[in-house]
Amino acid sequence: MNAPFASRASILTVLLATAGLPGATAAQYRLPTVVSSVKAESLHADAVKLAAAGRWRDAARLYRRSAEFRAADDPLGSRCLSEAAALAYAAGDRSGARTDMVHAADRALARGDLRTAALAYLDAAWIAQEQEKPSQVWEFGHRAEILAASPLLSESDRGVILQRIERAPVAMRTAMRAGR
């Protein structure tokens, strides 16, 4: 075998070997579902203990982490985020509570749970009202109103959402309607 042919053959072999390797994103390690579920449950249990001990900020952080490890279709993901929001609110972190509640709503909506999503958006709007952020009150309240109008909701679920809207403070309802 002559040198130029051997050189070309080795280059061709390297190129073929490189082409056969998985891409960077495909080669990244992905946690198996079982390991993720176990980690989510462990974080959830630790968050419950911290909340009971009055360590609300730390518990909220663990609830958020627990939600991150849960599959998108796991209803406990949005529940963990709602718990994180409640604890952040209790700890005085209104911005964190609002953000967590919006994430809980988005996650519930992605699963098709319109009732839970609408109620979480209303909670986020309520917190935004406390923070005097009328554009966010309108945005989150409007999302809830759109969901309440969905033909996919049962009449009882629609009633719960509309009743929550009617029980909202006047300033909040006014801000919700200002964007119309």
C-alpha positions as semicolon CSV with decimal commas, in nm:
position;residue;x (nm);y (nm);z (nm)
1;M;0,000;0,000;0,000
2;N;0,141;0,336;-0,091
3;A;0,162;0,627;0,156
4;P;-0,097;0,861;-0,007
5;F;-0,356;0,580;-0,019
6;A;-0,290;0,482;0,345
7;S;-0,317;0,845;0,449
8;R;-0,650;0,888;0,268
9;A;-0,780;0,559;0,409
10;S;-0,698;0,663;0,765
11;I;-0,862;1,005;0,716
12;L;-1,169;0,837;0,571
13;T;-1,183;0,597;0,867
14;V;-1,163;0,886;1,116
15;L;-1,436;1,078;0,932
16;L;-1,666;0,775;0,924
17;A;-1,605;0,705;1,291
18;T;-1,677;1,068;1,378
19;A;-1,994;1,073;1,170
20;G;-2,119;0,768;1,355
21;L;-2,089;0,931;1,696
22;P;-2,408;1,066;1,854
23;G;-2,456;1,441;1,854
24;A;-2,378;1,643;2,164
25;T;-2,740;1,667;2,273
26;A;-2,808;1,298;2,215
27;A;-2,495;1,203;2,403
28;Q;-2,590;1,396;2,714
29;Y;-2,679;1,179;3,010
30;R;-3,051;1,160;3,083
31;L;-3,183;1,040;3,415
32;P;-3,406;0,738;3,389
33;T;-3,767;0,800;3,487
34;V;-3,741;0,583;3,797
35;V;-3,439;0,771;3,932
36;S;-3,610;1,106;3,863
37;S;-3,925;0,991;4,043
38;V;-3,728;0,874;4,345
39;K;-3,536;1,204;4,357
40;A;-3,861;1,403;4,325
41;E;-4,022;1,207;4,609
42;S;-3,714;1,247;4,829
43;L;-3,707;1,623;4,773
44;H;-4,082;1,641;4,838
45;A;-4,046;1,456;5,170
46;D;-3,762;1,686;5,275
47;A;-3,968;1,992;5,178
48;V;-4,258;1,873;5,395
49;K;-4,022;1,837;5,692
50;L;-3,870;2,182;5,639
51;A;-4,213;2,341;5,606
52;A;-4,324;2,177;5,931
53;A;-4,011;2,315;6,099
54;G;-4,097;2,667;5,980
55;R;-3,812;2,687;5,729
56;W;-4,041;2,814;5,455
57;R;-3,784;2,953;5,211
58;D;-3,583;2,631;5,218
59;A;-3,898;2,422;5,185
60;A;-4,013;2,630;4,887
61;R;-3,676;2,575;4,720
62;L;-3,706;2,197;4,765
63;Y;-4,063;2,194;4,635
64;R;-3,938;2,373;4,322
65;R;-3,660;2,117;4,280
66;S;-3,909;1,833;4,329
67;A;-4,122;1,977;4,049
68;E;-3,816;1,994;3,820
69;F;-3,759;1,620;3,858
70;R;-4,120;1,530;3,780
71;A;-4,244;1,438;3,435
72;A;-4,446;1,704;3,253
73;D;-4,762;1,494;3,284
74;D;-4,723;1,439;3,661
75;P;-4,994;1,638;3,841
76;L;-4,774;1,658;4,150
77;G;-4,543;1,891;3,958
78;S;-4,795;2,174;3,957
79;R;-4,894;2,091;4,314
80;C;-4,530;2,117;4,427
81;L;-4,506;2,456;4,258
82;S;-4,827;2,570;4,428
83;E;-4,683;2,461;4,762
84;A;-4,362;2,649;4,683
85;A;-4,570;2,957;4,604
86;A;-4,762;2,935;4,931
87;L;-4,442;2,897;5,130
88;A;-4,266;3,178;4,944
89;Y;-4,569;3,398;5,013
90;A;-4,561;3,306;5,383
91;A;-4,190;3,389;5,390
92;G;-4,263;3,733;5,244
93;D;-4,127;3,663;4,896
94;R;-4,417;3,793;4,685
95;S;-4,225;3,790;4,356
96;G;-4,115;3,431;4,411
97;A;-4,468;3,331;4,507
98;R;-4,613;3,493;4,195
99;T;-4,353;3,328;3,972
100;D;-4,409;2,986;4,130
101;M;-4,786;3,022;4,091
102;V;-4,753;3,113;3,724
103;H;-4,527;2,813;3,668
104;A;-4,780;2,592;3,848
105;A;-5,054;2,729;3,621
106;D;-4,847;2,681;3,306
107;R;-4,766;2,326;3,405
108;A;-5,130;2,243;3,483
109;L;-5,235;2,396;3,152
110;A;-4,978;2,189;2,964
111;R;-5,136;1,878;3,119
112;G;-5,484;1,994;3,018
113;D;-5,601;2,068;3,373
114;L;-5,788;2,389;3,290
115;R;-5,951;2,433;3,632
116;T;-5,623;2,411;3,825
117;A;-5,449;2,636;3,572
118;A;-5,719;2,904;3,589
119;L;-5,723;2,906;3,970
120;A;-5,343;2,929;3,982
121;Y;-5,346;3,220;3,734
122;L;-5,601;3,395;3,957
123;D;-5,376;3,342;4,259
124;A;-5,086;3,491;4,060
125;A;-5,309;3,786;3,966
126;W;-5,400;3,833;4,333
127;I;-5,033;3,848;4,431
128;A;-4,962;4,088;4,143
129;Q;-5,245;4,308;4,276
130;E;-5,076;4,317;4,616
131;Q;-4,754;4,417;4,443
132;E;-4,936;4,691;4,251
133;K;-4,851;4,545;3,911
134;P;-5,170;4,611;3,711
135;S;-5,033;4,479;3,381
136;Q;-4,964;4,142;3,541
137;V;-5,301;4,144;3,716
138;W;-5,461;4,189;3,377
139;E;-5,241;3,928;3,208
140;F;-5,297;3,651;3,462
141;G;-5,660;3,740;3,523
142;H;-5,724;3,744;3,148
143;R;-5,569;3,399;3,113
144;A;-5,803;3,270;3,383
145;E;-6,104;3,429;3,213
146;I;-6,010;3,269;2,880
147;L;-5,981;2,929;3,048
148;A;-6,315;2,982;3,224
149;A;-6,477;3,027;2,882
150;S;-6,342;2,697;2,752
151;P;-6,602;2,450;2,628
152;L;-6,382;2,176;2,775
153;L;-6,466;2,282;3,131
154;S;-6,758;2,136;3,319
155;E;-7,019;2,382;3,440
156;S;-6,920;2,322;3,801
157;D;-6,551;2,395;3,728
158;R;-6,648;2,707;3,533
159;G;-6,863;2,816;3,828
160;V;-6,573;2,775;4,071
161;I;-6,346;2,990;3,854
162;L;-6,607;3,261;3,796
163;Q;-6,695;3,266;4,166
164;R;-6,328;3,317;4,252
165;I;-6,314;3,607;4,005
166;E;-6,624;3,766;4,159
167;R;-6,479;3,732;4,511
168;A;-6,159;3,912;4,406
169;P;-6,106;4,262;4,540
170;V;-6,263;4,538;4,333
171;A;-5,920;4,683;4,245
172;M;-5,813;4,345;4,109
173;R;-6,130;4,299;3,902
174;T;-6,092;4,653;3,770
175;A;-5,732;4,589;3,667
176;M;-5,838;4,262;3,502
177;R;-6,100;4,443;3,295
178;A;-5,882;4,746;3,216
179;G;-5,702;4,565;2,938
180;R;-6,017;4,482;2,744
